[in-house]
Amino acid sequence: MPKFYKSPFNYIGNKYRIMGKILPYFPNKINMFVDLFCGGCDVTINTKAKIYYANDINNFVIDIYKAFQNNSKEVIPYIENTIEKYQLSKTNEESYKLFRDYYNKTRNPLDLYVLMCYSFNYQFRFNSSYEYNNPFGRNRSSFNSSMKKNLEIFLEKIKGVQFSSMEFGMYDLGCMTEKDFIYCDPPYSLTCGSYNDGKRGFNGWGLHDDSRLFLLLDGLSYRNVKFAFSNVIEHKGIVHKTMKAWADRNNYKINYIDFDYNNCNYHIKNRNNITKEVLITNY
Ligand SMILES: C[S@@+](CC[C@H](N)C(=O)[O-])C[C@H]1O[C@@H](n2cnc3c(N)ncnc32)[C@H](O)[C@@H]1O
């Protein structure tokens, strides 16, 4: 079994568990790689390319990556000192809340990473004033030894990546050529991943956004830029007809990825539990 690098973020909707299923579909040689909805960067750090660009509308996460790049050597000592200073642990909820208040006043991205490590489900949740408000991850979340190891590798892997936090429609893809490859893993309109409280549009993804992305991918395809697009084409009996029609109309390949978010096989009789994940490619 090939080993894949794991992001130290446990990001919702991350592709770590299906890395082995999607990477074989990626082109063998990639000049420029663009991860347009990079999230926890699991795909970026597992893809071989000459030049890397990673974007996500979630500027809080992107600011953490940039802080990692700017302070590479000091990141782990900083995290460990902060954990000690604030006595953060799997059981100390009071310290977690004090540290959360501190972060909301000072806004250091590295502190946000530490906070996230002790939070419920490792999520980035903010209220309408953009204050981090994710509850404590009692008995579950912590900056443990495997996260530390993943972070050490991550710091190396992201060294040359150009990060940005833009709405995908504003991202300039004008310089991409036929040697380049873009991976798109947007929120899935058929399922309901929660990226934050629904504010700032992180979670406000719908069919209209799918259509905007289809147009963008058609334009790239016209210029012979290769793309791979992750999504769910069927969920609990509902088929994403627009997506299927778009792929069929353009002769894009719909590659079925044998993975089910409900942990059940989709050959079972009860179609209400079926989730069909696909990787649509134009090559
Ligand atoms: C399914 S997740 C990506 C997960 C990622 N591939 C990974 O392995 O961790 C979708 C991402 O799209 C981002 N997103 C949502 N709307 C967006 C938009 N309009 N433009 C750019 N990014 C957006 C979310 O913040 C989220 O991180």
The ligand as an SDF file (V2000), in Angstrom:
LIG
                    3D

 27 29  0  0  0  0  0  0  0  0999 V2000
  -14.2400   19.8420    0.2380 C   0  0  0  0  0  0  0  0  0  0  0  0
  -13.3200   21.1690    0.9490 S   0  0  0  0  0  0  0  0  0  0  0  0
  -11.7200   20.9220    0.2400 C   0  0  0  0  0  0  0  0  0  0  0  0
  -10.9550   19.8550    0.9600 C   0  0  0  0  0  0  0  0  0  0  0  0
   -9.5390   19.6620    0.4560 C   0  0  0  0  0  0  0  0  0  0  0  0
   -9.4770   19.1030   -0.8680 N   0  0  0  0  0  0  0  0  0  0  0  0
   -8.7470   18.7710    1.4160 C   0  0  0  0  0  0  0  0  0  0  0  0
   -8.2900   17.6760    1.0040 O   0  0  0  0  0  0  0  0  0  0  0  0
   -8.5870   19.1540    2.5790 O   0  0  0  0  0  0  0  0  0  0  0  0
  -13.9600   22.5500    0.0700 C   0  0  0  0  0  0  0  0  0  0  0  0
  -13.2430   23.8660    0.3300 C   0  0  0  0  0  0  0  0  0  0  0  0
  -13.7920   24.8640   -0.5390 O   0  0  0  0  0  0  0  0  0  0  0  0
  -13.6760   26.1170    0.1060 C   0  0  0  0  0  0  0  0  0  0  0  0
  -14.5960   27.0560   -0.5610 N   0  0  0  0  0  0  0  0  0  0  0  0
  -15.9420   27.1620   -0.3950 C   0  0  0  0  0  0  0  0  0  0  0  0
  -16.4560   28.0880   -1.2140 N   0  0  0  0  0  0  0  0  0  0  0  0
  -15.4150   28.5780   -1.9390 C   0  0  0  0  0  0  0  0  0  0  0  0
  -15.3070   29.5740   -2.9570 C   0  0  0  0  0  0  0  0  0  0  0  0
  -16.3980   30.2110   -3.4080 N   0  0  0  0  0  0  0  0  0  0  0  0
  -14.0860   29.8470   -3.4920 N   0  0  0  0  0  0  0  0  0  0  0  0
  -12.9800   29.1930   -3.0260 C   0  0  0  0  0  0  0  0  0  0  0  0
  -13.0170   28.2480   -2.0380 N   0  0  0  0  0  0  0  0  0  0  0  0
  -14.2180   27.9360   -1.5090 C   0  0  0  0  0  0  0  0  0  0  0  0
  -14.0340   25.8090    1.5650 C   0  0  0  0  0  0  0  0  0  0  0  0
  -13.4990   26.8040    2.4280 O   0  0  0  0  0  0  0  0  0  0  0  0
  -13.3980   24.4160    1.7380 C   0  0  0  0  0  0  0  0  0  0  0  0
  -12.1200   24.5360    2.3170 O   0  0  0  0  0  0  0  0  0  0  0  0
  1  2  1  0
  2  3  1  0
  2 10  1  0
  3  4  1  0
  4  5  1  0
  5  6  1  0
  5  7  1  0
  7  8  2  0
  7  9  1  0
 10 11  1  0
 11 12  1  0
 11 26  1  0
 12 13  1  0
 13 14  1  0
 13 24  1  0
 14 15  1  0
 14 23  1  0
 15 16  2  0
 16 17  1  0
 17 18  1  0
 17 23  2  0
 18 19  1  0
 18 20  2  0
 20 21  1  0
 21 22  2  0
 22 23  1  0
 24 25  1  0
 24 26  1  0
 26 27  1  0
M  CHG  2   2   1   9  -1
M  END
$$$$
